[in-house]
Amino acid sequence: MGIIIAIIKQMKKNNKKKVFAYILLGSLTISVFVWPSIEFINQKTIKPLIKNIESLIIKHPNSIVVAYGDYFYDASFYLKKSVILYNFLGELEATSEMKNSGIEKGSITSSQLTKLWSSKNHVFVITNKKDYNQTNFPFKRSIYIVGSNQRYYILSNHPN
């Protein structure tokens, strides 16, 4: 607030150099406080991780992508492929109760995921590290981490 008052006073005095200096100082101050929150918000995107599996998906066009425990809104967009939900319906939970909702086409059960994981199809599971470390995954063998960042893993049932 003090910087704004100083800018107004300098504008009245027509002191352009000080106005510019105060604006620069204010911008730097804001960026110091805002930058850490932007970094935190940006971690919700999995775009950097998608780069790890794009080539694998091109190589294996029948591969299946599963969102485990969360829905990654940008995954379908970047992969140009449907993402199946497991263990998370979120806002779709109310819809799942409706007759002919079609939710069964976009989500899978534990037994379906286990069957997929054991198949010859390449399956990629996007999950946060907390769920991976705390949850009993329906599949325990042949887990390959094909991508990770501070918050997320991309797992596969095949090494590449």
ChimeraX attribute file (.defattr): number of C-alpha atoms within 10 A of each C-alpha:
attribute: neighborCount
match mode: 1-to-1
recipient: residues
	/A:1	6
	/A:2	7
	/A:3	13
	/A:4	13
	/A:5	11
	/A:6	14
	/A:7	20
	/A:8	12
	/A:9	14
	/A:10	17
	/A:11	15
	/A:12	10
	/A:13	11
	/A:14	11
	/A:15	12
	/A:16	13
	/A:17	11
	/A:18	16
	/A:19	21
	/A:20	14
	/A:21	12
	/A:22	18
	/A:23	16
	/A:24	12
	/A:25	13
	/A:26	17
	/A:27	11
	/A:28	12
	/A:29	11
	/A:30	11
	/A:31	12
	/A:32	11
	/A:33	10
	/A:34	11
	/A:35	11
	/A:36	11
	/A:37	10
	/A:38	11
	/A:39	10
	/A:40	9
	/A:41	10
	/A:42	11
	/A:43	14
	/A:44	14
	/A:45	14
	/A:46	21
	/A:47	16
	/A:48	12
	/A:49	18
	/A:50	20
	/A:51	13
	/A:52	14
	/A:53	19
	/A:54	14
	/A:55	12
	/A:56	15
	/A:57	20
	/A:58	11
	/A:59	11
	/A:60	14
	/A:61	12
	/A:62	11
	/A:63	15
	/A:64	19
	/A:65	23
	/A:66	25
	/A:67	22
	/A:68	21
	/A:69	19
	/A:70	17
	/A:71	19
	/A:72	19
	/A:73	13
	/A:74	15
	/A:75	21
	/A:76	14
	/A:77	12
	/A:78	13
	/A:79	17
	/A:80	10
	/A:81	14
	/A:82	13
	/A:83	23
	/A:84	20
	/A:85	25
	/A:86	21
	/A:87	14
	/A:88	16
	/A:89	17
	/A:90	12
	/A:91	8
	/A:92	11
	/A:93	11
	/A:94	10
	/A:95	14
	/A:96	15
	/A:97	10
	/A:98	10
	/A:99	8
	/A:100	9
	/A:101	12
	/A:102	11
	/A:103	18
	/A:104	12
	/A:105	9
	/A:106	13
	/A:107	19
	/A:108	18
	/A:109	13
	/A:110	13
	/A:111	11
	/A:112	13
	/A:113	19
	/A:114	15
	/A:115	12
	/A:116	17
	/A:117	24
	/A:118	16
	/A:119	12
	/A:120	10
	/A:121	15
	/A:122	21
	/A:123	23
	/A:124	27
	/A:125	24
	/A:126	28
	/A:127	22
	/A:128	20
	/A:129	16
	/A:130	12
	/A:131	15
	/A:132	16
	/A:133	9
	/A:134	8
	/A:135	10
	/A:136	9
	/A:137	14
	/A:138	14
	/A:139	16
	/A:140	9
	/A:141	10
	/A:142	13
	/A:143	16
	/A:144	15
	/A:145	15
	/A:146	19
	/A:147	17
	/A:148	19
	/A:149	13
	/A:150	8
	/A:151	12
	/A:152	20
	/A:153	23
	/A:154	27
	/A:155	23
	/A:156	22
	/A:157	22
	/A:158	18
	/A:159	11
	/A:160	13
